[in-house]
C-alpha cells in the first residue's frame, strides 16, 4: 500500500480527519484499511463514514459502507476496512471515495 500525503485538504474539520488522503491497493490485497484520526484527546466523537463511487462501482469493485462510529475520549485513531473485489481481469486504475459526515463531539 502506498500513501500520498501531498494532496490538498478539502473541507478541513478541526475534530477528526483522514490520516492519509490517498491510498493505493491492488485488487489481490482484498481490502484497504483507512485510518481516521482525532485531533484532540479527551472528548468523545460520533461520526459516520460512507463510500462514494468514482470510476470504481460499489458491489462490483468494492463493498460499499455507510456506518456510524464512536471514538471514545481516550481513542486517537479508528481503522476502517473496505473489501476490494478481485475479478482476475486487467483493468486500469479505478477509484472510489470515503466521506466523513455527521460529526458530533460530546
HELIX and SHEET records of a PDB file:
HELIX    1   1 UNK A   27  UNK A   29  5                                   3    
SHEET    1   A 2 UNK A   2  UNK A   4  0                                        
SHEET    2   A 2 UNK A  22  UNK A  24 -1                                        
SHEET    1   B 3 UNK A  16  UNK A  18  0                                        
SHEET    2   B 3 UNK A  31  UNK A  38 -1                                        
SHEET    3   B 3 UNK A  77  UNK A  83 -1                                        
SHEET    1   C 3 UNK A  66  UNK A  71  0                                        
SHEET    2   C 3 UNK A  45  UNK A  53 -1                                        
SHEET    3   C 3 UNK A  96  UNK A 105 -1                                        
END                                                                             
